[in-house]
Amino acid sequence: MFGHSRTSYVCLPCRGAYKQGYGDGVRNCPRCGEAMIHVGSAFQPPKRRDAEGWRVLSVVLHAGLRFHKRGCCGDGSGYRPRTLSEVKARTALARRTGEPFAEALARPVV
């Protein structure tokens, strides 16, 4: 019934994003063979040549944030930073307020 549903996985070293079916188990990158990270179905990857975008994505993913659709209408995953300056501002906010880093990253307004 849901066999056609697909979700995104990324390989940070290759800067590759791939849509694959849902399921258990490790997904390996078709380019390098390394394990990929499940990022969710609301994910839009940066362009492969966008080094800053992939660096920001790495910070977001290592903080534990993903890009899953919210609600019944699939209205996106909420705010995620797109620039290093946004990441730096939220890092400073987390240090200043004691707020968990992942929550500070997901906050739309600093």
Helices and strands as residue ranges (DSSP letters): E 6-11, E 16-21, E 37-40, H 51-62, H 84-97, H 101-106
